[in-house]
């Protein structure tokens, strides 16, 4: 309550202060996104984010939302191509505005799609395997999709058989976490759970 009394409501353009997203400019509501602004949001992943993106050639951001991971991949890695997926039409203006703030709206390195990533290929959905020929290793994949993780992994069998694929997956239940670990382990991945 005290923060909300002191901090104005509404979004404004700010530069993230610390962490791997430092100096990325974003439109944030400081009443609700203070941790993003301070560089503290999901800080338990930061060491792994740096490790997993070191030396990457391609990257995929599944569930881009406001675009902070896409911007990190664009500004802080040498990834030649970044595939960004955000099917929520309400989020696309935020994503594009944040890219614009960082002079990245027209970057040839970023490919934005409103399709869902899943286990089928059709007008609304595609599999990661359908992109496999365009993905050079090492390839980093960040996935935050609130419950659709299993379907995405089902559509990545070819990709996951290749060396140099690195995943950072946010899950929202113990069951989904176990399912993702099982799928990745079956494909020869070494997995670790990052304590929240």
N, C-alpha and C positions, 0 to 999 in steps of 0.2 A: 504493500500500500504506500509506504513511504517513497519507494522508487517511482511509483506512478504519479505521486504528487510533485516530484522534482523533475521528472523527465517528460518532455512534451509527447503527446500522442501523435500517431501518423508516421508514415515512412519519410526518411530523408537519406540523402547520399552520405555515406561515411566510409572511411578506410578502416579495415580490420587492423587492430593494434598489434597483436602478437600471434605466435603459432605459425603453422605452415601456410595459412591463408593471409598472413601479414601483408599489408599494403594493397590487397585486393579491394576495390571499391564496390560497394553494394548499397542498394536501397534497403534500409532496415527500419523496422519499428523498434526503437530502443526500449520501449516498455515491455515488449515480448521477446526481443531478440538480442538482449544485452550480452548473453554469453557468446554469440556469434561475433559481435562487435569487439569484445574483449579478447577474442581468440581462445575461449575456453570451451566452446561447444564441441562435444564428443572428443575431448582432449585425450581420452584414453586410446584413441586410434592414431594419434599423430605420429608416434614412432613407427608404427607399422605402415602408415601412409607413405612416409618418407622411404622406408625400406622397399616396399612393394613397387614404388614408382621409379626407383633408381634405374636409370639406363633404359627405360621403356621406349619402344618404337611406336606402338599404338595403344590407345586407351578407349574404354567404353564406360560411360556414365549412365547407368540404368536407374531411372527415377531421379532426374536432375533437379526437379523442383526449382529453387531460386538460382541454381547454377554455380554455387560456390565450389563444388568439386570440378566441374567443367572448367571454371576459371583457374583453379589451382593447376589442373592438368595442362592448360594452355600457357599459363604464365610461369610455372615453376618446374616443368619437365620438358624434355626434348621430344616428346611424342609428336610424330609427324602428322598423325591423323587421330582425331578424337571424335568418336561417335557418341552423340548425346541423345538420350531418349526421355521424353516427358509427354505422356499421353493425356495428362490433365490439361484441357484447354484453358482453364483458369490460371494455370501456372505459366503458360508460354509468354505472356506479356512481361511477367516478372523476370523470367530467364533472359529474354531478349533485351530488356532494359538494363540488366546487370552486365550483360555482354557489351552493350553500347557504352556504359560507364567506363569500361576498361578498353575502349577502342578495339573491341574484338567481335563486333556484330557481323562483320563481313570477312572474318578470318577464313582463309582457305583450308586451315587445319581442322576446323570444326564442322561436323555434319550433324544437323539437328533433325530429329524425326519425332513426329507425334504418334508413331505406331507403338503398340504394346510389344514388348519382347516376351516370347513364350515358347510354346512347343509346336506351333503350326505356322505356316506361311500363307497369308491371305491379305485382303485389303486393309485389315485393321491390325494385323499381328505379323511378326517375323521371328525367326529363330536366330540365335547367334551363329549357328552353323551355316546359315545362308550368307553370312558375312565372312566366313572363315577364310576364303581366298583373298580377302582384302585386309586381313589382320596379320601383320608381321610381328614376330616375337622379338623381344619380350612384350607381352600384352597384359596390361592391367585392366581389371574389370571391377568397378564399384557398383554394388547393387543394393538399393534401398527401395523395396517395392511393397512392403506391408502385406505379405501373405502369398505372393505369387512366385516365391523363390524356387519351389520344386519344379514348376512348369518351365521356368527359364533354364534351369539346369538340365532338364530333359531335352531341351532344344539345343544343348551345347555339347553333345557327345563327341562329335568330330573335333571341335575346338579343344575340348578337354583331353583329347588323346595326344595333343601336341605339347612339346616342351615349351617352357617359358611363359605359360599362362599363369597369372596371379590374380586371385580373387580377394576382395574385401566385401563381406556380406553382412548387412545388418538384418538380424532376425528379431521377431517380436513375440516369440514363444519358445519354450523349451522343446516342444515337439518339432517346430520348424528348424531350430538349431540342430537337433539330432538328425533330422532328415537331410539337411545340407551337408553335415559332416559325413554321413553315410555315403551320400552320392559322390562327394569329392574323394573320400577315401577309396571307394570302389574304382575311381579313375586314377588312383596312384598319387593323389595329393597328400601332402603333410598339412594337417589343419591345426589351428590353435583358436581357442576361444579367448577373446579379449574381455577381461572383466570390466563390467560397466561401473 
